Amino acid sequence: METAGVLLMAVVLVLLLVSLIMQFRPRDSGLNQQIMDLKNQLQEMKSGQMQAQNQALLQQTELLRQTQQGMSGQLNAIMRTVNENLSKTQGNIASQLSQTGAVVGEIQKKLGALEETTKQMKDIGKDISSLQDILRAPKLRGNLGEYLLEDLLRQVLPAGNFTLQYAFPDGAKVDAVITLGERLIPVDAKFPLESFVRLFEAGDEEGRKKHKKEFVKSFKLRVDEIAEKYIRPDCGTYDFALIYIPAENVFYEAVISDGLDGRNYGIFNYAVEKHVIPVSPNSFYAYLMAIAFGLKGLKIEQRTKQILKDLVKVQEGFAQFYADFCLLGKHLGYASGKYDETARKAEKFQDRLADFTGARGELPAASDKLPGLEE
């Protein structure tokens, strides 16, 4: 396009020059002819330039058309890809929204259930507070401990392996005994909870020290009573007993963590020295599981002894059978010898008869075995 502008300006200059020449009317005809030739050349140059411009314009138009077609195809492909990805994305979003809605619905349900559970827990808390007030009486506390002990025993052990309120020959009663083999394990559930409650509710350090000493004294007295009344090997018990503490926190605070200001009252060690073992619900459950496995072992041992007795009887029966079998073999051997001897005598008798009669005959071949017998 810049070339065409330059040519156009050149044509204008030439025409201006021709106009000036015509004004001065040159007298030389040769000069006029040259001017005409120059005009013709300019006209031809103008026509060639126009053709070249038209040709270039056509080429540029064709190139632009091809470029538009290529870009249109690429744009269409890009649009298809974008539409496909958009459809997939919309589907994923819809699926996720659906799942999110389900999750939100489930969370709302659980929140509703949690709210209901919280309400129930509050009601239970009120009931527990009421129960604590009711259980302030020592008798009721003791009964609750015995009930919890009974429930745990029934959950783990067979009914025939424990006895509740077992009475010794002198009339003394223990809350429960566990039968293990041929002996009994006494279990007492009367933990001195009253003195521990006073210790727990003490408001100041002096009060805690005072009630701690009272609790230790009560606990040791209870241990002494259990050791004296219930550990009776002469009455069929083992040389130890169990004291059941019906709450884990009480067991930990009263027995395991019995130090106060660095002082250790040695509650657990004192009880063990007296052959009385303090147990909580969890540790007692572990003891009971061990006892249950021990009972299974005893049953297996008893069954094994019975099997061995039966095997001895079978062995004795087989020995008698073998003796009879050997005797039968001897009898059969003797009968076989007699059979062979009789066969030989029959052959000799046949030969003698043949000497008298002069006719030789053959006896049927004698079998090497008794009829119906096999080696």
C-alpha positions in Angstrom: 0.0 0.0 0.0 2.9 2.4 0.7 4.3 1.7 -2.8 1.0 2.6 -4.4 1.0 5.9 -2.6 4.5 6.7 -3.8 3.5 5.9 -7.4 0.4 8.0 -7.2 2.4 11.0 -6.0 4.9 10.4 -8.9 2.0 10.4 -11.5 0.7 13.6 -10.0 4.1 15.3 -10.3 4.4 14.1 -13.9 1.0 15.5 -14.8 1.9 18.7 -13.1 5.1 18.9 -15.2 3.2 18.1 -18.4 0.7 20.9 -17.5 3.5 23.4 -17.1 5.1 22.4 -20.4 1.7 22.8 -22.2 1.4 26.2 -20.8 4.7 27.3 -22.3 3.7 25.6 -25.7 7.0 24.3 -26.8 7.7 24.9 -30.4 9.7 21.8 -31.0 7.6 18.9 -32.3 10.3 16.4 -31.3 9.9 17.5 -27.7 6.1 17.0 -28.0 6.7 13.5 -29.2 8.9 12.7 -26.3 6.3 14.1 -23.9 3.7 11.8 -25.5 6.0 8.9 -25.2 6.6 9.7 -21.6 2.8 9.9 -21.0 2.4 6.5 -22.6 5.1 5.0 -20.5 3.6 6.5 -17.4 0.2 5.1 -18.4 1.7 1.6 -18.9 3.5 1.9 -15.6 0.2 2.9 -13.9 -1.5 -0.1 -15.5 1.2 -2.5 -14.4 1.2 -1.1 -11.0 -2.6 -1.5 -10.8 -2.3 -5.1 -11.9 0.4 -5.8 -9.4 -1.7 -4.2 -6.7 -4.8 -6.2 -7.7 -2.7 -9.4 -7.7 -1.3 -8.7 -4.3 -4.7 -7.8 -3.0 -6.1 -11.1 -4.3 -3.3 -13.1 -2.6 -3.8 -11.2 0.7 -7.5 -11.9 0.4 -6.9 -15.6 -0.2 -4.4 -15.8 2.7 -6.9 -14.0 5.0 -9.6 -16.4 4.0 -7.4 -19.4 4.7 -6.3 -17.9 8.0 -10.0 -17.3 9.0 -10.9 -20.9 8.1 -8.0 -22.3 10.2 -8.8 -20.0 13.1 -12.5 -20.9 12.8 -11.7 -24.6 13.0 -9.4 -24.2 16.0 -12.0 -22.0 17.7 -14.7 -24.6 17.1 -12.4 -27.4 18.5 -11.6 -25.2 21.5 -15.3 -24.5 22.0 -16.1 -28.2 21.9 -13.4 -29.0 24.4 -14.5 -26.2 26.7 -18.2 -27.3 26.4 -17.2 -30.9 27.2 -15.1 -29.9 30.2 -17.8 -27.5 31.4 -20.4 -30.3 31.2 -18.2 -32.6 33.2 -17.4 -29.9 35.7 -21.1 -29.2 36.1 -21.8 -32.9 36.5 -19.1 -33.2 39.2 -20.3 -30.1 41.0 -23.9 -31.4 40.9 -22.7 -34.7 42.3 -20.6 -33.0 45.0 -23.5 -30.7 45.9 -25.8 -33.8 46.2 -23.3 -35.6 48.4 -22.7 -32.4 50.4 -26.5 -32.1 50.9 -26.6 -35.7 52.1 -23.7 -35.1 54.5 -25.3 -31.9 55.8 -28.5 -33.8 56.3 -26.7 -36.6 58.2 -24.8 -34.0 60.3 -28.1 -32.3 61.1 -29.5 -35.7 62.2 -26.5 -36.4 64.3 -26.6 -33.0 65.8 -30.3 -33.6 66.7 -29.4 -36.9 68.2 -26.5 -35.3 70.1 -28.8 -32.7 71.4 -31.2 -35.4 72.6 -28.3 -37.3 74.1 -27.1 -34.2 75.9 -30.6 -33.7 77.3 -30.6 -37.3 78.5 -27.2 -36.9 80.1 -28.5 -33.9 82.0 -31.4 -36.0 83.2 -29.0 -38.8 84.1 -26.9 -36.3 86.0 -29.9 -35.3 88.0 -30.7 -38.9 88.6 -27.1 -39.6 89.7 -27.2 -36.7 92.1 -30.4 -38.1 93.5 -28.9 -41.5 93.7 -25.8 -40.2 95.5 -28.1 -38.6 98.1 -30.0 -41.9 98.5 -26.7 -43.9 98.8 -25.3 -41.8 101.6 -26.5 -44.5 103.9 -23.7 -47.1 104.5 -26.1 -50.0 104.2 -27.3 -49.0 100.8 -23.7 -48.4 99.6 -22.8 -51.9 100.7 -25.7 -53.4 98.9 -24.8 -51.5 95.7 -21.2 -52.9 95.9 -22.5 -56.4 96.4 -24.9 -56.0 93.4 -22.1 -54.8 91.1 -19.9 -57.6 92.3 -22.7 -60.2 91.6 -23.4 -58.7 88.1 -19.7 -58.9 87.2 -19.4 -62.5 88.4 -22.4 -63.5 86.4 -21.0 -61.9 83.2 -17.7 -63.8 83.3 -18.0 -67.1 85.3 -20.3 -70.1 85.0 -22.9 -70.2 87.6 -21.4 -73.3 89.2 -18.0 -71.6 89.8 -19.1 -68.9 92.3 -21.4 -68.6 95.3 -22.9 -65.5 96.8 -23.2 -64.9 100.5 -21.1 -68.0 101.3 -21.3 -69.1 104.9 -18.3 -70.7 106.7 -18.9 -73.4 109.3 -18.8 -70.9 112.2 -21.6 -68.8 110.6 -19.3 -66.0 109.1 -20.5 -64.9 105.7 -18.5 -63.5 102.9 -20.1 -61.6 100.0 -18.9 -64.2 97.4 -16.5 -67.0 96.9 -15.0 -68.2 93.5 -14.5 -72.0 93.1 -11.1 -72.7 91.4 -10.3 -76.3 91.4 -10.8 -77.7 94.8 -10.4 -74.5 96.7 -12.3 -71.1 97.2 -11.3 -67.5 96.7 -13.2 -65.2 99.1 -14.3 -61.8 97.7 -15.5 -59.0 100.0 -17.3 -55.9 98.6 -17.6 -53.8 101.8 -15.0 -51.1 101.0 -15.0 -48.3 103.6 -16.5 -45.8 101.2 -17.9 -43.4 103.9 -14.4 -42.4 105.1 -13.2 -41.9 101.6 -16.2 -39.7 100.8 -15.3 -37.5 103.7 -11.7 -37.3 102.4 -12.9 -36.5 98.9 -15.3 -33.7 100.2 -12.7 -32.1 102.5 -12.4 -28.4 101.7 -8.9 -27.6 102.9 -5.5 -29.2 103.3 -5.9 -29.8 107.0 -9.2 -31.5 106.5 -7.7 -33.7 103.8 -4.9 -34.8 106.1 -7.2 -35.5 108.9 -9.7 -37.5 106.8 -6.9 -39.3 105.0 -5.6 -40.7 108.2 -9.1 -41.8 109.2 -9.6 -43.5 105.8 -6.2 -45.3 106.0 -7.1 -46.5 109.5 -10.6 -47.7 108.3 -9.1 -49.4 105.3 -6.5 -51.3 107.3 -9.1 -52.4 109.8 -11.2 -53.8 107.0 -8.2 -55.6 105.5 -7.4 -57.1 108.9 -11.0 -58.3 109.3 -11.0 -59.9 105.8 -7.7 -61.6 106.5 -8.9 -62.9 109.8 -12.5 -64.0 108.9 -12.3 -65.2 105.3 -8.8 -66.5 104.6 -9.2 -70.0 105.9 -7.2 -72.7 104.2 -8.4 -75.2 106.7 -12.0 -74.5 105.4 -11.0 -74.9 101.8 -10.0 -71.4 100.8 -6.8 -70.2 99.2 -4.3 -68.2 101.3 -5.5 -64.9 99.8 -8.8 -62.9 99.4 -10.0 -60.1 97.2 -11.5 -56.7 98.3 -13.7 -55.3 95.6 -13.7 -51.5 95.1 -16.8 -50.7 92.9 -15.4 -47.5 91.1 -12.2 -46.9 89.1 -11.7 -43.4 90.4 -12.1 -44.5 94.0 -9.6 -47.3 93.4 -7.1 -45.0 91.9 -7.4 -42.2 94.5 -7.7 -44.5 97.5 -5.3 -47.3 96.7 -2.9 -46.5 93.8 -2.4 -42.7 94.4 -2.4 -42.8 98.2 0.4 -40.2 98.7 -0.3 -37.0 100.5 2.4 -34.2 100.5 5.0 -36.7 99.5 4.0 -39.2 102.3 3.0 -42.7 101.2 0.6 -44.5 103.5 1.3 -47.9 101.8 -2.3 -48.9 101.6 -1.8 -51.4 98.7 1.4 -52.9 100.2 -0.2 -53.3 103.6 -3.2 -55.2 102.0 -0.9 -57.4 100.0 1.2 -58.3 103.1 -2.1 -59.4 104.7 -2.8 -61.5 101.5 -5.8 -59.2 100.7 -5.7 -57.9 97.1 -7.6 -54.7 96.3 -9.3 -54.9 92.9 -11.3 -52.4 90.8 -14.0 -53.3 88.2 -11.4 -53.4 85.4 -8.7 -55.3 87.3 -11.2 -57.6 88.8 -12.5 -58.4 85.3 -9.0 -59.3 84.3 -8.7 -61.5 87.3 -12.0 -63.2 86.5 -10.9 -63.8 82.8 -7.7 -65.4 84.1 -9.8 -67.6 86.4 -12.2 -68.5 83.6 -9.3 -69.6 81.5 -7.9 -71.5 84.4 -11.3 -73.3 84.8 -11.2 -74.2 81.2 -7.7 -75.6 81.7 -8.9 -77.7 84.7 -11.8 -79.1 82.6 -9.3 -80.0 79.8 -7.1 -81.6 82.4 -9.9 -83.6 83.9 -11.1 -84.6 80.4 -7.5 -85.6 79.5 -7.3 -87.8 82.6 -10.6 -89.6 81.6 -9.3 -90.1 78.1 -6.1 -91.6 79.5 -8.1 -94.0 81.6 -10.2 -95.0 78.6 -7.0 -95.6 76.6 -5.6 -97.8 79.4 -8.8 -99.9 79.2 -8.5 -100.1 75.4 -4.9 -101.2 75.8 -5.8 -103.9 78.3 -8.6 -105.1 75.9 -6.2 -105.2 73.0 -3.6 -107.2 75.0 -6.3 -109.8 75.9 -7.3 -110.0 72.2 -3.7 -110.5 71.1 -3.2 -113.3 73.6 -6.4 -115.0 72.3 -5.2 -114.5 68.8 -1.8 -116.1 69.5 -3.5 -119.1 71.2 -5.7 -119.5 68.1 -2.6 -119.4 65.9 -1.1 -122.2 68.0 -4.3 -124.3 67.7 -4.4 -123.8 64.0 -0.7 -124.7 63.7 -1.4 -128.0 65.6 -4.4 -128.8 63.4 -2.4 -128.1 60.2 0.3 -130.5 61.4 -2.2 -133.2 62.2 -3.8 -132.7 58.7 -0.4 -133.2 57.0 0.3 -136.3 59.0 -3.1 -137.8 58.2 -2.6 -137.1 54.5 0.7 -139.0 54.5 -0.9 -141.9 56.3 -3.6 -142.0 53.7 -1.1 -142.1 50.9 0.7 -145.0 52.5 -2.6 -146.9 53.0 -3.4 -146.4 49.3 0.0 -147.9 48.4 -0.7 -151.0 50.5 -4.1 -151.4 49.0 -2.6 -151.2 45.5 -0.1 -154.0 46.5 -3.1 -156.2 47.3 -5.3 -155.4 44.4 -2.6 -154.8 41.8 -4.4 -151.7 40.6 -2.7 -148.4 40.9 -4.8 -145.4 41.5 -4.1 -141.8 42.4 -5.6 -140.1 45.4 -6.8 -136.6 44.8 -4.0 -134.1 45.4 -3.9 -133.1 49.0 -4.0 -129.4 49.7 -1.1 -127.8 51.5 -3.6 -125.7 53.5 -6.5 -126.5 55.6 -9.9 -125.9 53.8 -11.0 -122.3 54.3 -7.7 -121.2 55.7 -5.1 -118.8 54.2 -1.6 -118.0 55.2 
